[in-house]
Amino acid sequence: MELFEQLEFKEIPLYEGVINDLLSQKYSIVDDFFSPDEILTLRNSLLLKYEEDQFKKAAIGSKTNELIVRSIRGDFILWMDEKAQEEAEKLFFSKINEFANYLNKTCFLGILHKEFHYALYPEGTFYKRHLDTFQNDDRRKLSIALYLNEPNWQPEHGGELAIYLTEGAQENTIEILPKQGRMVIFESQELEHEVKTANKNRLSITGWLKTR
């Protein structure tokens, strides 16, 4: 008892809600993980870097075996640097690190690393159904997508995240609208998913919490 008191653990309802979702359905949808002002800062950072031509065409496979396949995915990405002193990166990783530390304390996930990138899907692009893990690398435990789209994103704008859920012999699909400020967290090794065709430029931060 004294040990736990010394740790001064404070329960955070937002994180507890995510944990409960992950335990019950392997994914969680959160619309208020970041404040509106923080979302605007991150969105502006993405747009500025894209305008400065810092992005590159995304590939498939691990970093040591990258292939660019337009028929599978069409996004452009820019890896985020946690050590950068820019306001956007500092606020993003500050909250992500707090969340990861909370998961380690409460769920003993052993998260030691993280990797995130800005992503922009130009109009007409998509990412076919896939799993966020590799045959020779199973370190990714949780996948995270934070949407930085323009306000009032509508169903006709497309770009939904489709997650495939299997219960016994039955497969169900949920489609999540990428509304500005929405964050989706799901189990990297369990849930196949895809990005439906975007009918407007689709902006996000995407990445993974990893072990070892």
Beta strands, then each sheet from edge to edge (+ up, - down):
strand 1: 27-30
strand 2: 56-57
strand 3: 76-79
strand 4: 111-121
strand 5: 127-130
strand 6: 140-147
strand 7: 161-167
strand 8: 170-176
strand 9: 183-187
strand 10: 193-195
strand 11: 202-211
sheet 1: 1+ 9- 6+ 11- 4+ 3- 2+
sheet 2: 5+ 10- 7+ 8-
end
